[in-house]
Amino acid sequence: MKVSVSVLSVYDRLINAVKKVNESSADFLHIDVMDGNFVPDKKFPIEVLKDKKTINKKPLDVHLMVDKLEQVKKYALLKPEYLTFHVEILEDYEIIDYIKSLGIKVGLAINPDTSVELLIPYIDDIDLVLFMSVEPGKGGQTFKEEVIEKVKRLKEFAPSEVIISIDGGVNDKTISLCKYAGCDMVVSGSFVTNSLKYDDRINQLR
């Protein structure tokens, strides 16, 4: 199981958190970008992300909670490993082709109440699907177990090389559900960052 550590819940002490992720066995540093429209909160403007990128040593896993595709193009210039945005704002393949032309892996996120069938037209052209197992935009929420059935449904039609990730309420109690559903990667925030020893928590998720 790959583990991507989110630092959203420690936004007020980012430098320390990023350094601790660097020192850990985490596979990715997960950054949640919020525009104040797609979700109520506003975090990680591009200037902050550029600044933190200078101290980060992990591959970047960027999740855009934005309602405009122009924002997606802007963050693509940072060249993260994965750039994930929401299927709910997708209109055609153009943005997927653009991101891939930059050598970036494309992810599509999907909210808990959105039909998984919305992913079908794009599934052969993307690299990752990110299931939101909480309502997007806030850390520390309870894991929505009904999302597990949606993960299992995706596996019926997704190519085996597409990474299935899940984000929201992932901890030592819910990780068994993620593994049961067949997830390849989990995003975990406060469960890891509230610990003094990140690796202890990361190893519980593997």
N, C-alpha and C positions, 0 to 999 in steps of 0.2 A: 504494500500500500504506500503510495506516494503521499507526502504530507506538505501542504502549502500553508504557511503560517500567516494569518491576517493580523495586522497591527492597528486595525480600526479602533479597537477598544482602548488602545494606549496612545491615542492621537496626541495627548498632552505631553507625552514623553517619548516621542518617536525615535530620537537619535539613540537613546539607550536600548529601546526595543529592537531596532534594526541591527545594532551591534550584537545583541544577544542571539538574534536569528542567524547572523553571520557565523557565530561560534557554535551553533547547533548543527544537528544532522538534517535539518529541514531541507526538503528538495527545492522549495520555492519560497520567495517572499511574495505574499499576496497583498495587493493594494486595491482597496475599494474606492472608486471615484464616484462621487455623488454630486449632481448638478443643482439640487434644490428644486427640480421640477419632476423628474421621473420618480424621485423619492423626496421627502420633505427636507432632509438634511443636506448640507453642502460641505464636502470634505475633499481633500487632496486636489486642490487646483494644480495645474500643470507645473507651476513654479515650485511648489513644495515637492512634487515628485522628482523634478529635475535635481533639486538640492539633495534629496535623500538617495537618489541614484548614485551620487558620487561616493557615498560611504557603503552602499549595499554591495555584497559579494555573491549573493545568490541570484539565480535566474529569476526574472520578474514575471509574475503572474498577475496581470492587471484586469480587474473587473470593472467595467464602465456601467454605472447606473445613470444613464443620460438619455434624454429624449430626442437628441438631434445627431444625425449621422456625421455632421461636420465636426462634432466633438470627438467622434471615433477616429477620424482622420488626423486630428491634431495630436492625440495621444499615441497614435501609431508612429509618429516621428521619434518617439523615445526608444523604439525598437525593443520592446519587451519580448520575452520568450513566447508567452501567450497573451493575446489581446482578446478579451471576451466582452461582448456586449449583448443586449437582450434581443431575443427573437421577436419580442413584442413591438419593436420599432423597425424591424427589417421589412423592406419593400421589394428588394430584388437582389441579384447576385453582385451588383457593381462593387459594393463596399468590401465584400469577401474577396473578390478578385484583386482589389486595390491593396488590401492588407497583405495578401499572399505575395503580391509583386514586390513587397518590401522584405520578403524573407521571414515574415512573422507568422506564427501559428495562430489560426483563427478559432475562437471559442464562441459558442452561443449559449447564453444563460436563459433560463426559463423559470418564471415565477411559480409558486405553489399551485395557484388556481388556473394556470394556463394549460390548455390541452397539449399533450406531448406530440400530437399529430401535426402541430404547427412546424415541427422540426423536419418533417419528412422531405420537403422539397430541397433542403439544404444539406442533408446529412452526409451525402457523398463528397461534399466540397469543404467540410470543416474538419478540424482536428480534435475538438473537445466540446463536450456538452457539460454545462454547469447547472446542476439542479439546485434551486434555492429551496432549502428545507425550513426556512423561516420567511416572513415577509421581508423583502429587501430594505436595507437602509439603516438598521439598528443592530448593534451587537447584543449578546446576552439573552436572546430569545429561546423559547422551547422548541425543540426539534419536532417538525410535523411528520409523524410516521406515515401518513397517507402518501407522501411523496415516494416512498419505497416502491409502491405499485407502479408509479410512473417510470421509475428507473427500469424496472423489470420489463415494462412495455417497450421502452426504447431499445433494449437489448434484442428485441425480436426483429428489429429492422435496421439497426445501426451496424455499419461495418466494424469488424473486430478491432481495427486499428484506431478507432475513435476513442479517445480517453473520456471516461465518464467520471465526473467530479461532482461533489456535493458540498454545499456550504450553508451553515447555519445550525447552531446547537450541537455541533459535533464534539463529543467528549468520550470518556471511557465507558459510559453507559450506552450511548447511541452508536458507537463504532461497529458493534456487532450487526446492527441493522444495515449499515452501509456495506459491510462485507457480504452479508446475506444477499443484498440486492445486486452485487457484482460491480460495485464502484471500484475504479482504479486509483482514485485520488480523493482525498478529503481536504477541505479548507477548515482550519480550526483557529479561532482567535483567542477569546478570553480563557478557554481551558488551558491553553499553552502559556499565554502571556501573563496570566495571574500567578504563575508558578515561579519560584526562584530558579528552578532548574528546568529549562525548556526541554532538554533532551529526555528527561524522565517522562514528561507528558507526551512528547512525540513518539517515544517508543511504545507507549500504551496504545497508540493509534495504529501502529504498523501491522 
